[in-house]
């Protein structure tokens, strides 16, 4: 089999696998209420498979450095979710998503233009997450109307995620660790939830899901940190496994805390 054809087949399989994960997770998020929706949406359901595929082509040092870039961009994703949450209370989908994405793009380009240490990326996350959780807390609890996603909504999500995987995996050598880490955490899941929910159920219920996202992104920040510290000493497989366990464990801990009346 020609090398180009083999690469294309493998790439298509990678794109399809990741799209399937994201579809399953986002449908769950939309039907389970704002808290579960926000926590599921911020699990590494998009970034995780991308990192696995990157690990096939790059060494542990590349993955560790990409994790620092992803941690820095995580702060931009937190701000992205917060701005949408605040605007969607009264503004249209186009205005809420458009302005939030413009801010995200400016932040992402600024972050990409800088050289980040782990300490600096972690500090930015602490500030962004603390501010966002405080501002979004009153907007978390809203009744979520029942709705059924149309097949075109699902197809749109699958296409977005598949394209993201294709770009990152194909151009990771040209993008380097920083560019790959940035694109790996592009907020495609958050965008798809905003786009679909705002139209289907309205701004406030959609915003309630995103109001819980900063809390979930705490776990993603911990996952990036674990990936950074464990990948080189213990290997990529161990690092990725521990990072996934960290993110899932955080979300479960938050869910249990809320159900027992503990304020988080």
C-alpha positions in Angstrom: 0.0 0.0 0.0 1.4 3.4 -0.9 2.6 5.5 2.1 0.3 8.4 1.3 -2.7 6.2 1.1 -1.8 4.4 4.4 -1.4 7.8 6.1 -4.8 9.0 4.7 -6.6 5.8 6.0 -5.0 6.1 9.4 -5.9 9.8 9.6 -9.5 9.2 8.7 -9.8 6.5 11.3 -8.3 8.8 13.9 -10.7 11.6 12.9 -13.7 9.3 13.1 -12.8 7.8 16.5 -12.4 11.2 18.1 -15.6 12.5 16.5 -17.5 9.5 17.9 -16.2 10.2 21.5 -17.2 13.9 21.2 -20.7 13.2 19.9 -21.4 10.7 22.7 -20.1 13.1 25.4 -21.9 16.3 24.1 -25.2 14.5 23.8 -24.9 13.4 27.4 -24.0 16.9 28.4 -27.0 18.4 26.8 -29.4 15.9 28.4 -28.0 15.7 32.0 -28.5 19.3 33.2 -26.2 22.2 33.6 -23.8 20.8 36.2 -23.2 17.4 34.5 -23.2 19.1 31.2 -20.5 21.6 32.2 -18.4 18.8 33.7 -18.7 16.4 30.8 -18.0 19.2 28.2 -14.7 20.0 29.9 -13.4 16.4 30.1 -10.6 15.8 27.6 -12.9 14.1 25.1 -11.4 16.1 22.3 -7.9 16.8 23.6 -7.4 13.3 24.9 -7.6 11.5 21.6 -5.6 14.2 19.9 -2.8 13.7 22.5 -2.9 10.0 22.0 -2.4 10.4 18.3 0.4 12.9 18.8 2.1 10.4 21.1 2.3 8.0 18.1 4.5 10.5 16.2 6.4 12.4 18.9 8.5 11.7 22.0 7.7 12.3 25.6 9.4 15.7 25.7 7.2 17.0 22.8 4.1 15.8 24.7 5.3 17.4 28.0 5.9 20.8 26.3 2.6 20.6 24.5 0.9 20.1 27.9 2.4 23.5 29.1 0.9 25.2 26.0 -2.4 23.4 26.6 -2.4 24.6 30.2 -1.8 28.2 29.2 -4.7 28.0 26.6 -6.9 26.5 29.3 -7.0 29.9 30.9 -8.3 31.4 27.6 -11.0 28.7 27.4 -12.1 29.6 30.9 -12.5 33.2 29.9 -14.2 32.2 26.7 -16.8 30.3 28.7 -17.3 33.1 31.2 -17.8 35.8 28.6 -20.4 33.7 26.8 -22.2 33.0 30.0 -22.4 36.7 30.9 -23.5 37.8 27.4 -26.0 35.0 26.8 -28.2 36.2 29.7 -29.6 38.8 27.4 -27.8 38.8 24.1 -28.4 36.8 20.9 -26.4 33.7 20.0 -24.4 35.5 17.3 -23.4 38.4 19.7 -22.6 36.1 22.6 -20.6 33.6 20.7 -19.0 36.1 18.4 -17.7 38.4 21.1 -16.6 35.5 23.3 -14.7 34.0 20.4 -13.0 37.3 19.4 -11.7 37.5 23.0 -10.6 33.9 22.9 -8.7 34.4 19.6 -6.9 37.5 20.9 -5.9 35.6 24.1 -4.8 32.5 22.2 -2.7 34.5 19.7 -1.1 36.4 22.6 -0.4 33.2 24.5 1.0 31.5 21.4 3.4 34.5 20.9 4.9 34.0 24.3 7.3 31.4 25.8 5.6 29.8 28.8 7.0 28.0 31.8 4.8 25.7 33.8 4.8 28.1 36.7 3.6 31.0 34.6 0.9 28.9 32.9 -0.3 27.6 36.2 -0.4 31.1 37.7 -2.5 32.4 34.8 -4.9 29.5 35.3 -5.3 30.3 39.0 -6.3 33.9 38.3 -8.6 33.2 35.4 -10.4 30.2 37.1 -10.8 32.0 40.4 -12.4 35.1 38.8 -14.6 33.0 36.4 -16.0 30.7 39.1 -16.8 33.7 41.3 -18.6 35.6 38.5 -20.4 32.6 37.1 -21.6 31.0 40.4 -25.0 32.8 40.5 -25.8 31.7 36.9 -25.2 28.0 37.2 -28.7 26.8 38.3 -31.3 27.2 35.5 -34.0 24.7 34.4 -32.9 22.9 31.2 -35.9 22.3 28.8 -36.1 18.9 27.2 -35.1 18.8 23.5 -33.8 16.4 20.9 -30.8 17.3 18.8 -31.3 17.2 15.1 -29.1 15.0 13.0 -27.6 18.1 11.3 -26.4 19.2 14.8 -24.6 16.0 15.3 -23.1 16.0 11.8 -21.8 19.6 12.4 -20.1 18.5 15.6 -18.6 15.5 14.1 -17.2 17.5 11.2 -15.7 20.2 13.5 -13.9 17.7 15.7 -12.7 15.6 12.7 -11.2 18.7 11.1 -9.5 19.6 14.3 -7.9 16.2 14.7 -6.9 16.2 11.0 -5.1 19.5 11.2 -3.3 18.8 14.5 -2.1 15.3 13.5 -1.1 16.2 10.0 0.7 19.4 10.8 2.1 18.7 14.3 5.7 18.6 13.1 5.3 22.1 11.5 3.2 23.4 14.5 5.7 22.2 17.1 4.8 21.5 20.8 3.3 25.0 21.4 1.1 25.0 18.3 0.0 21.4 18.8 -0.8 22.0 22.5 -2.8 25.1 21.6 -4.9 23.4 18.9 -5.4 20.2 20.9 -7.5 22.2 23.4 -9.3 24.4 20.9 -12.8 24.7 22.5 -14.7 22.8 19.8 -16.9 21.0 22.3 -17.8 24.3 24.1 -18.5 26.0 20.8 -20.8 23.2 19.6 -22.8 23.2 22.9 -23.2 27.0 22.7 -24.2 26.9 19.1 -26.8 24.1 19.5 -28.2 24.8 23.0 -28.6 28.6 22.6 -30.8 28.0 19.5 -32.7 25.0 21.0 -33.4 26.1 24.6 -32.4 29.8 24.8 -29.6 31.8 26.2 -29.9 31.4 29.9 -30.2 27.6 30.0 -27.3 27.4 27.5 -25.3 29.8 29.6 -25.9 27.7 32.8 -24.0 24.8 31.2 -21.1 27.1 30.3 -21.3 28.7 33.8 -20.3 25.3 35.2 -17.5 24.9 32.7 -14.8 26.9 34.6 -15.3 24.5 37.5 -14.7 21.5 35.1 -11.7 23.2 33.6 -10.0 23.2 37.0 -9.8 19.4 36.4 -8.4 19.9 32.9 -5.8 22.2 34.3 -4.8 19.5 36.8 -4.7 17.0 34.0 -2.3 19.1 31.9 -0.1 19.5 35.0 0.0 15.8 35.7 0.8 15.2 32.0 3.7 17.7 32.2 5.2 16.2 35.3 4.8 12.5 34.5 5.3 12.0 30.8 9.1 12.3 30.7 10.0 10.3 33.8 7.3 7.6 33.4 6.5 7.5 29.7 3.8 8.9 27.5 1.3 6.0 28.1 1.5 6.5 31.9 1.4 10.2 31.6 -1.7 10.2 29.4 -3.5 7.6 31.6 -2.8 9.6 34.8 -3.9 12.8 33.2 -7.2 11.3 32.1 -7.8 9.8 35.5 -7.1 13.2 37.1 -9.7 14.9 34.9 -12.4 12.3 35.4 -11.6 12.1 39.2 -12.0 15.8 39.6 -15.4 15.9 37.8 -16.7 13.0 39.9 -15.4 14.7 43.1 -17.3 17.9 42.2 -20.4 16.0 41.3 -20.4 14.1 44.6 -19.6 17.3 46.6 -22.6 19.1 45.0 -24.9 16.2 45.7 -23.9 16.2 49.4 -24.6 19.9 49.6 -21.0 21.0 49.7 -20.5 24.4 48.0 -17.8 24.3 45.2 
